[in-house]
C-alpha cells in the first residue's frame, strides 16, 4: 500500500511542477458553469446545500408546475468564488435537471 500512495503522490507532484521546477499555484482555476432546467427541477434544493462555492440559489419565480426551482448565480461579486465545475450539484440532483460545463 505504501508503494501505491507514493506513486500517487509522485504523480501529483509532477502535475504541480512547471518546466522550471517551481510549483504552479493555480491562480486561475478552471471555471465552470451550470444550466438548470427550471421546468424539470422540483425544488428539493439539495444542489444548494452541496455547492462548495454557494453558486446556486432559490429562484423567486415558480415554474409551470408550481415549484420553486434552483437558479445558478452567474455573476461573481468581489470576494466570492465562482463555479469550478465540480459537478457535485448534478451528481445529487434527483431530477437530472443540471448540466455542468467546464471552461478549457
N, C-alpha and C positions, 0 to 999 in steps of 0.2 A: 504493500500500500504506500509506503514511503516513496517508492520509485514513481508511482503514478502522480502523487501530489507534487513531487519535484519536477516532473515533466510538465505538468500543467503550469506550475509556477514559472518555469523557463519560457514557456510559450507566451505567458502574459508579459514577462519581462521583455521579450523580443518585440512584442506588439507595441509596448510603450516606448521603445527606443527609436530615435530618429537616426538618420545616417551619420550624424556627428557624435552619437553616443549620449546625447542629452535626453532627459525624459521629456516626453511630449505631454505637456499639461493641457489637456483638451479645453482650450479657451472657447471654441465654438463647437459644442457638441452637435451631433446631427439633430436637426429639428424635425418635428413631426406635425401631423395634422390629422384630425379625425372628422368623419362625417357621420352624423347620427340621423338615421331615418326616423323622423319625428312621428310618422304615421304608424310605424312598426313598434316604436317604443311605448311600453305600458306604464312607464313612470315608477319603476321599482327603485331607481336611483342608487343601485349597487355600484354603478360605474363612478358616481360622485365620491363614494367612500374609498374606492381603491386607487383613484388617480393620485400619484405621488406629488404632483405639482399643482393640484387644485385647478385644473383647466376645464372642469365640467361643472355646470350649474343647472338649476331647475329653470326651465323655460316658463315664463309667466303666461303664455298663451296655451290654451288647451288644444290638443289635436282633435281630429274629427270624431274620435271615439270617446272623448271626454277626459283623457288622461293628461297629466302634466309631464311632458317628456323632458328628457335631459337635453341640454344645449351646450355646445362647445364654445368656450371663451376664446375667440380668435385674437383679440388684442391683448398684448402683453404690456402691462404697466411697469414702470421703473421699480426695480426691487423684486419683481416676480419672475418666476421661471416659466418658460414656455413648454409646450408639449414636446416630449422627446421621442414619441412614437413607440413607447414601451409595450403597447397593446394589452395592458392589464385590463383596461375597460372593456375591450372587445372580447377578451377571454371570459370575463364573468357575466357578460350580458346574456340573460336567458332568452331574449327575444331576437338575438343575432341582428341587432339594429345598428351596430357600429362598425365602420370601416376605418382602418388605420393606414395612413400614408406617411412614408419617411422620405425626407429630402436627401439627395445624394451629394 
